[in-house]
Amino acid sequence: MQRHFLKLTAAAAALGTAVALTGCGASGGSSDKVTLTLVAADYDVNGGQSSKNYWTGLIEEFESQNADIEVEVQIEPWTDVDRKVAELVKEGKAPDMAQIGAYADYAAADKLYSADQLLSVPVQSNFLGPLVSAGEQRRVQYGLPFAASTRLLFYNKELFARAGVEKAPETWADLRQAAELLKDQTDVTHPYALPLGPEEAQIETMMWLLGGDSAGYVDPSGNYSIDTADNTAVLDWIKKNLVDTELTGPGAPGELNRKEAFAAFTKGEVGMLNGHPSLMKQAEKAGIELGKVPVPGRDGKTKAPLGVADWIMGFKENGNKDEIGDFLNFLFSDKNVLAFASQNDLLPVTVSASEAMETDPQHKDLREFLQELPSAQLPPVDKTSWASVSDDIKRNIGKAVAPGASPAKVLEGIAQNATAAEAREEE
C-alpha cells in the first residue's frame, strides 16, 4: 500500500511518524504549538498529484495565518482509507481529523466532536440541507460533508440519432422504447448499462427505487424498509422490461461494475446509463457527444434525486477541539470548497459555494447536477449498520434480476440481514 506523507514544515518533519500518527498536542520543545493530523482520501483516480497539491496549498495558507498550529496530512487510496482510519482508531491512535466515506460508527461510539463544537454558526448553517440531515445522528450533526455528487441519465447523442430516438427519456416507458430502438437500429452492445455489480450496486438500485416512488431503503421513521411491495415492483419492472428482453447488454447486470460501464460508454458501446459528473470529462476526451437529463421515473419525475457525499470529521482522542475547529472553519471557505469540487468534477457542499458555481460560466456543464442536490435523498449513511447492509446489497441485489430469480425473495433475504445487522448494532 502506497502512502504519501506531506511534511509541510521543518518543525513538523523533525517530529517523525510518531506525532504524525498519534496527533499529540504540543510539538517538539514548543508548548504553544499544536500539530494536527489528518488522514485524507486520494481522489485522483489516474494516479496523479491533484489531492496532494490541494492539501499542500491549503495547509500552507492555513499555517501562514495560524502560527501556533501545524497540520500533517496522510493521503491514502480510496480503497484503503476507511480501513486505515479504523485501524488507527482501534489502536488508540486516532487522527485529529479524517476525510473518509463514513462517520456513523465513530459518532455512535462517542469518538467525534459534533459540528457545533467545531464550527462557527455561519459555517455550520451554510451546508446544504440534505447533507446536514445525512450527517446527523439523533438530530446532532457529526459528519461534515466534504464533497458531493448527484446522478443524471447520460446518453450518446450520435447513437440516439442513428437509432431514431427523437428525445431523451422522461419515463421508464420512454427508456425502454429508446433501448429497443438502440438494440434494433445500432450495433451498440449495451442499450442501457445496468451496473448491479459489487462496486456500487446500492447506488444504481436506489436511483431506480426513488424513480418508482419508493421511500428507498428506509421508511420516514428511519427503519429499514427494503422488501416493501414498492421496491419489489421496481425490481420486477427492471427484470421483465430491461434484463429479460436483453436491453442491458451481454453478461449479467450483477457482474457489471460502474467503472466498467463508464469505460464502455466512453468507447461508444453504451447507449444510456446513470452517470455522475466525472464521466462528462471522460466522455468529452473520448469524443462522445453527450446528452444528460434527470433520471427518469416510472411516470416522469423521480420522488427525489439521489445524492452521494463523502465526509470529514474531528476526533476527540487528542483533545485538540479548538485547533481542529480553526482548521475546519478555514477549510469550508468558499474558495477552498470550490477549489476541491472544481478539480475533481464534484459538487460543493455549501449553499454559497453552490450558488457561485451555478452562476460561473466555466461550470455550466454542472448546473443540472447542482440543481438536483438541494432536494436530493442520500443513502442512510447515518445508520451504523449501513456499511454492512450496503455491502449485502452490493453483493446480492444483482441476483434479483437474474434469469428465473424472484426479486421478492432476494429483497426478503437482504431485509432479514438488515434487521439482524441493526439488532447487533443496538446490543
N, C-alpha and C positions, 0 to 999 in steps of 0.2 A: 504494500500500500504506500503510495507516494504522499508525502506530507510537505506542505510549504509553510515555513515559518517566516514571518516578516518581522525582523528586528529593526525597529524604526528609530531607535536612538542608541547611542553608545552605552548609555547607562543601562538601558533595558537589555542589551546584548550581554553585558557583564554579569547579569543575574543568572543566565543559563536556563536550562529547561525546567529546573525545579520551580522557579517562580512562574514560568510560562504555563505550567500545568496546574499549580496549586493556587495561583492567584492570591498569594498572601498580601496583606495590606501594605506595609511600608517596604520600600525598595532600598537595598544596599545600606549605606550609613545615614540616609536621609529619612528622618522620621516624618517629614512633612509631605513626602511624595508617595503617591499610591500607584501601583501598577495593576491595571485591569487586564484580564484575559478574555479573549473572545474566540470561540470556535465557530467558523462560518462555512457555508456550503459553497462549492465551486460551481458556478452557473455556466461556465464556458464549456459547452459540450464538445467543442472541437479541440480541446486541449490547449487553448491559448492562455493569455495572461489577463483577461479582462477583469476577473474577480479580484485578482491580486492588485491590479492597478487601481481599481475602485477603492479598495480598503486602504491602500498605501496613501493615496491622495487625501482621502477623508481624514484619516488618523493624523497625518502630518498637519493638516489645517487645525484639527481639534487640539492637538498638543500645543500648537503655537498660541492658542487662545487660553489654554489651561495648563500653566507651567507646573502645577502640582500633581498632574495626572499623566501617566504614560499608559499606552494601550498596546498590547501584543495580540496579534491575530494569527490563528492557526487555521489554514484553509484545507478542508477535506473534500474529496469527491462526494457527489450526492449519494452514491451507492453506499458510502461508509459513514457519513457524518452523523446520522442519528445513532448508529451503533457506537461510534466513538464517544459521543457525549454520554450515552447511557453507561459506558464502561467507566468514564471519569467520575460520574456521579456515584456509581456503585462503590468505587474505590475511595470515596470521600475526597475527591479532587475536582469537584465541580468547577467549571469555569465561571467567571463572573457573569458572562453573557454567552448565549448560544443562539445561532441563527440556523434553524433546522425545520423539519417538516411537521413536528407535532409537539405540543406543550402539555396536553391534558394530564398525562401520568405524573409529571412533576408538580403541576398545580394541585392535584389531588393529594399528593404526598407532602404538601405544605413546604415545598422547596423553592418556590418562586415568590418574588415580590409582586404585588398587584400593580396594575397600571397607575393607580392614583398615588402609590407610594414612590413612583419613579418619575412620572411625567408632570409637567405643568398643565394647568387646566386648558389653556389654548391648544396645546399639542394633543392631549388626550381627546378633546372634543372634536378634533379635526379628522379623525378616522372615519371612513365610510361606514354607514350603519350596519350593513350585513357582515362586515369584517369584525366590528365590535361584538356583535351577537355571537359570532362563531368563536371569538376569543374568550368568552365568558364561561365560568363555572359558578353555579348558584348566584348568578347575576353579578359576579365580580370578575372584572377583566384581568386575566393573567397573560394571555397570548397577545403579543403586539404584532399586528400584521406587517410584514416586511415587503412582500411582493404579491401580486395578484394577477389572475387572468380569468377570462371568460371564454366561451366557445361559440363559434358560428359554424354554419354549414358552408363548407368550401366546395366549389365545383369548377370543373375545367371548361371554360367558355368555348374553346375550339371543339371539344368533344360534344358539348351540348349542341352547337351549331350543326355539326356533322350528323348528329342523331335526330335533328329536327325538334329538339326541345326548345320551345319558344320563350319560356320564362322559368325562373328559378322556383323550386318547390316551396309552397307555403303550408301544405298539409301532408300527412303521411300518404294519402292517396296520390297527391302530386309527385311525391318522392318515388313511390312505386312505379308510377307511369313513366317518369323520367328514366328510372333504372331499366325498365323494359325496353325503352327506345334505345338506350345506350347499348344494351346487350344485343338487340336485333340489328342495329344500323352501324355499329362500330366494332372494332376489334379489341376494345378495352377489356382487360381481364377482370376488373372489379367495378361493376357499375356503381355499387355502393360498398365502400370498405367498412366492415363492421369489426373493429378490433376488440374482441372479448377475451383476448389472451391475458396472461397474468401481469403484464406491465401496468395497465391502467383500466382494467375492465370495469372497476367500480365507478369510474367517471363516465365512460360511454353508456353504461347501464342507467346511471342516474339521469343523464340527459333524456333518455327515452322515457323513463318513469315520469319526469316532470312534463314531458310532452303528452303523456297520457292522462294528465290531470290528477296524477298520483301525488301523495304527500312526500314521496321519496322513500328513504329508509327509516324515517321516524315519523311518528304522529305529532300533532301540535303540542302535546304534553311532553314530548321528548323521549317517548318509549319506542323501541324498535317496532316497526310495522312492515316487515319485509315480505311476508307471504299473504298480503291482502288480495282481495279479488281484483282491485285495480292493477296491482303490479303483475298479477298472473295474466290479466288480459293484455297488458303491454307486451309481455314476452311471447304470448300466444300469437299476437299480430306479427311481431318480428319474424317468428319462426315460419308461420304459414305464408306470409306475403313476401318475405325477402330471402330467407335462407332456403326453405323448401323449393322455392322457384328459381334457385341458383342465380339470384341477383347480387349476392355478396362475393361472388368470385370463387376461385378454386381454393380448396383447403377449408378446414373447419374454422369458423369465427373464433372459437375458443383457443385456437393455436396462432391467431394473428395478433401481434402486438402493435401498439400505436406507432412505435418507431418504424416498424416495417411498413405499416400503412402509409405513413407520411413519406417515406422514401419512394414507395410505389407511386404516390401521387406526383412527386417531382419528376418521375420518369414517364408520365402520361399514361400510366396503367390503371389509374383510378378515376372514375367519373365524378364521384362525390364522396365526402367524408366530413365528420365533425372535426374542426381544427382549432388550434389556438394561435395567438399572434406570431409566434416564431416561425410557423410554417409559411407565412407570407413571404419572408425574405428568402427562404429556401426555394419556394416555387418561382419567385422572380429570377433568381440566379439560374434556374433550370430552364427559363424561357416559357414557363407555363402562364397562359393568360387566365388569371384567377378571378373568379366571382365569389362573393360571400354574402350571405343573408342570414337572418336569425334562424336558429334551429327550428324546423317545422314541428308543430304539434299535431295530435290526431285530427283536430278540427281547425287548426290555424295556430295562433299564438300559444306558446307553452305556458304552463302555470307560473313558472318563473324561470329566468335564465339560470344556468349553472355557473357558479363561481368557484375558484380554487385559490387558496392562499398559502403562503409559507410564513413562518413566524420567527420572531426574535423575542428573547425573554431574559430576565435578570434573576440569577440565583442568589439565595440568601446566604449560602455557606460561608463566604468570605467576609460578609458584613459590610461590603462597600456600597451601600444603598445610595448615598448622595453622589458618589462619583459615577456609578452606573447611570443614575438619573441625568447627570450632566451630559454624559456621552449620548444617551438615547434622545434627549431633547435636541441635541445638535444633529444627530442622525436624521431625525424626522423633519428637518427644514425642507422647504420646497426644492431647493437646489439639489440637495443630496438625494431626496426621493426621486426626483425627475431624472437625475443622472443615472441611477441604477436601473430604473424602469426603461429608459431610452436605450441603454447599451445592451439590454437583454430582451428587448421586444416584449416587455411585461407592462402591467398597468400600475399606476401609482395607487397607494393605499389611502391617501388623504384627500379630502374634499378640495382643498386649494390647489394641490398639485394636479389632480384630475382635471379641474377646470382649466388650468394653464395648458395642459397637454391637449385638451379638446379644442382649444382656440388656436393652437400652434399649427400653421400650415405644414410644418415638417412632419407632423404626426397625423395627418388627415386619414391615413390608412387604418389608424387605430380607433377612430371615432365610434365605429359601430360596436367595438368591444367595450369602450369606455361607457357608452350609453347603456349597456347591459348591466354593468357592475353595481350601480346603486340599488337595483331591485333583485340582485342575484341571490340564489339559495346555495349554501355551501353544504358539503357532506357534514355529518355530525361529528366534527373533529373535537368537540368539547367533551365527548364521552370517552372515558378512559378505556373502555372496551373496544373502541372503534378500530384501533390498529389490528386487533385480532379478527374482528368482523370484516373489515375491509380486505384483509388477506384471504379470508374464506370466500368472499365474493370474487376476488381476482382469480382464485384457483378453480372455482366451480360454476360461476354463472354461465360460462360458455357451454356447459353441458346441457343447459336448459333449452338450447336451440339445436341440439344435435339430432340426427335422424332417429325417429322413434322415441325421443325423450318426452318427458312430461314436465313442462315448465313449473306446474304447481308443485310437483314432488321435489324438484330441485330447490325452489324457493322455500318450501317447508323445511328441508334439511338445513339450509342456511339460517332460517329463522330460529330453529331449535338450538343451533350452535351459538347464535347471538344471545339468546336467553341465558344459556349456560355461561357464556363469557361475562355477561352483565352480572350474573349472580356471583361469579368468582371475584369480580372487582369490588362487590359490596361486602364481601366477607371480612 
